[in-house]
Amino acid sequence: MAVTAPPSLTAPPTAPDPNDRATFSSRAYALVSWLSTMVTQMTSALSNVYTNASEAYSSGLSAAASAAAASASASAALHNPATNYATGTVAISNVNYLPYRRTSTSPGVDATDPANDTAGRWAPAAVSPIVVADVSGAIAAQAFGWYRFTAAGDLTLPAAPMRGDVVYVQKTASHTVTVLRNGKPIGGIADDATVGTAGIWYALMYIDVTTGWTLVVN
């Protein structure tokens, strides 16, 4: 994630001295003008802090997912299409090299790679811990991230999602929250979306390049 450098702040002028009548008025005027400029600069600086905090949060989610994936795959081998996996066994996908856990022994030997499973026989073995981010502006979403908008803002979906990736979003009031599709369809439509009813968690799951992201919880 990129880190944005903070804006520079203008140094304050010489403070007015009540004992120096000759310069008091001009220095007081200069100070008031500086304060007006400082408000704008501080607003920009606070926005910078928020942006960097959002980037740090997203990076933290990604790191947590990577750590969970590393732990889950420590003793797992690549998926073998000729193996009859027992329930609970972890195998590494040959497609995306992520770990998946077998959820069912039926129908026995299954040549389908876990990443391409559409029958619910495999589930991701590495799931990020649930950490809800309170957002009041714009944020780039990470897979399995939870985003609670306390003000109007934009949620940008991941640019390179995998099948089964999910992003959760909620708004707390009637403010507008836009979900930016970031190159992938939403419900098969090449258009951005908006979050509907306040107080409800919505989950968007990525399926494929045709369907893109689909609403799974409403």
C-alpha positions in Angstrom: 0.0 0.0 0.0 1.2 3.5 -0.8 1.9 6.1 1.9 0.9 9.7 1.1 3.3 12.4 2.4 1.6 15.0 4.6 1.1 18.5 3.3 3.5 21.3 4.5 2.2 23.8 7.1 3.0 27.5 6.8 5.1 28.8 9.7 3.2 31.3 11.9 4.1 35.0 11.6 5.5 37.1 14.5 2.9 37.3 17.2 1.6 40.8 18.0 3.1 42.5 21.0 0.6 44.7 23.0 3.5 46.7 24.2 4.5 47.6 20.7 1.7 49.8 19.3 3.6 50.6 16.1 3.5 46.9 14.9 0.5 45.5 16.8 -2.2 46.1 14.2 -0.1 44.8 11.2 1.1 41.7 13.2 -2.5 41.0 14.4 -3.8 41.2 10.9 -1.0 38.9 9.7 -1.8 36.4 12.5 -5.5 36.3 11.6 -4.7 35.8 7.9 -2.3 32.9 8.9 -5.0 31.3 11.0 -7.4 31.2 8.1 -4.8 29.5 5.9 -3.9 27.1 8.8 -7.5 25.9 9.0 -7.3 24.8 5.4 -3.9 23.2 5.8 -4.9 21.4 9.0 -8.0 20.0 7.2 -5.8 18.7 4.5 -3.3 17.2 7.0 -6.1 15.4 8.9 -7.4 14.0 5.6 -3.9 12.7 5.0 -3.7 11.0 8.4 -7.1 9.3 7.7 -6.0 8.1 4.3 -2.7 6.7 5.6 -4.6 5.0 8.5 -7.0 3.4 6.0 -4.1 2.1 4.0 -2.5 0.7 7.2 -5.7 -1.0 8.1 -6.0 -2.6 4.7 -2.4 -3.7 4.9 -3.1 -5.2 8.3 -6.0 -7.3 7.0 -3.8 -8.5 4.1 -1.0 -9.4 6.5 -3.4 -11.3 8.8 -4.8 -13.3 5.9 -1.3 -14.1 4.8 -0.3 -15.3 8.3 -3.5 -17.5 8.5 -2.7 -18.9 5.1 0.8 -19.7 6.0 -0.3 -21.5 9.2 -3.0 -23.5 7.4 -0.7 -24.6 4.6 2.4 -25.4 6.8 1.9 -29.1 6.4 -0.4 -29.3 3.4 0.5 -30.6 -0.1 -0.7 -29.6 -3.5 -4.2 -31.0 -4.4 -4.0 -34.4 -6.0 -7.0 -35.0 -8.3 -6.7 -38.8 -7.7 -6.8 -38.6 -3.9 -9.9 -39.3 -1.8 -9.6 -36.5 0.8 -11.1 -37.0 4.3 -13.2 -34.3 5.8 -11.1 -31.6 7.4 -8.0 -32.3 5.3 -6.2 -29.3 3.9 -4.9 -29.2 0.4 -3.2 -26.5 -1.6 -4.9 -25.4 -4.9 -2.9 -25.8 -8.1 -4.7 -22.8 -9.4 -4.1 -20.0 -6.9 -1.8 -21.9 -4.4 -4.1 -21.1 -1.4 -5.1 -23.6 1.2 -8.6 -25.2 1.2 -10.2 -27.5 3.8 -12.3 -30.5 2.7 -15.9 -30.1 4.0 -17.3 -33.4 2.7 -16.1 -36.8 1.7 -18.8 -37.2 -0.9 -18.5 -38.1 -3.8 -15.0 -39.5 -2.8 -12.3 -38.8 -5.4 -12.9 -35.5 -7.0 -10.6 -34.1 -9.7 -11.9 -30.6 -9.4 -9.3 -28.2 -8.0 -10.5 -26.7 -4.7 -10.3 -23.1 -6.2 -12.8 -24.1 -8.9 -15.1 -26.0 -6.6 -18.8 -25.0 -7.0 -20.3 -27.9 -5.0 -19.3 -26.8 -1.6 -16.8 -29.6 -1.0 -14.0 -27.3 -0.2 -13.8 -24.1 1.9 -10.9 -21.6 2.3 -8.7 -22.8 5.2 -7.3 -19.4 5.9 -9.9 -16.8 7.0 -8.9 -13.4 8.3 -10.1 -12.5 11.8 -13.2 -10.3 11.8 -12.1 -6.7 12.3 -14.7 -4.1 11.5 -13.3 -0.8 10.2 -15.3 2.4 10.8 -15.0 4.5 7.6 -16.0 8.1 7.0 -14.6 8.6 3.5 -13.0 6.4 0.9 -11.3 3.1 1.4 -9.9 0.3 -0.8 -11.4 -3.0 0.3 -9.5 -6.2 1.0 -11.1 -9.7 0.6 -13.0 -10.7 3.8 -12.8 -7.2 5.1 -15.7 -5.6 7.1 -16.4 -1.9 6.4 -18.9 0.1 8.4 -19.5 3.6 6.9 -20.3 6.2 9.6 -20.5 8.9 6.9 -20.8 9.2 3.1 -17.9 7.5 1.2 -16.7 5.1 -1.5 -15.7 1.5 -1.1 -13.4 0.3 -3.9 -13.6 -3.5 -4.5 -10.4 -5.5 -4.9 -9.0 -5.3 -8.5 -7.9 -9.0 -8.7 -10.3 -11.0 -6.7 -10.4 -14.8 -6.5 -13.6 -17.0 -6.6 -15.1 -16.9 -3.1 -13.6 -13.7 -2.0 -16.2 -11.7 0.1 -16.4 -8.0 1.1 -18.8 -6.9 3.8 -20.3 -3.4 4.0 -22.8 -1.5 6.1 -23.8 2.2 6.4 -25.1 3.5 9.7 -27.5 6.2 8.4 -29.0 7.6 5.2 -25.7 8.9 3.8 -24.7 7.7 0.4 -22.1 4.9 0.2 -21.0 3.9 -3.3 -19.4 0.5 -4.1 -16.9 1.0 -6.9 -16.6 -2.2 -9.0 -12.9 -1.6 -9.9 -13.2 -3.3 -13.4 -15.3 -6.3 -12.4 -19.1 -6.5 -12.9 -21.5 -6.4 -9.9 -24.4 -8.8 -10.4 -23.3 -9.3 -14.1 -23.7 -5.5 -14.8 -20.7 -3.3 -15.6 -21.8 -0.5 -13.2 -21.0 0.7 -9.7 -23.6 0.1 -6.9 -24.8 1.9 -3.8 -25.5 0.5 -0.3 -29.2 0.2 0.4 -30.8 0.2 3.8 -28.9 1.6 6.7 -28.0 -0.8 9.6 -27.9 -3.9 7.4 -24.7 -5.8 6.6 -24.3 -6.6 2.9 -21.9 -9.2 1.6 -20.5 -9.2 -1.9 -18.9 -12.4 -3.1 -16.8 -12.7 -6.3 -17.9 -15.5 -8.6 -16.2 -15.1 -12.0 -15.5 -12.6 -14.8 -19.1 -12.8 -16.1 -21.1 -12.5 -12.9 -18.4 -10.6 -11.0 -19.5 -9.7 -7.5 -22.9 -11.0 -6.4 -25.0 -10.0 -3.3 -25.2 -13.0 -0.9 -26.6 -11.4 2.3 -29.3 -8.8 2.4 
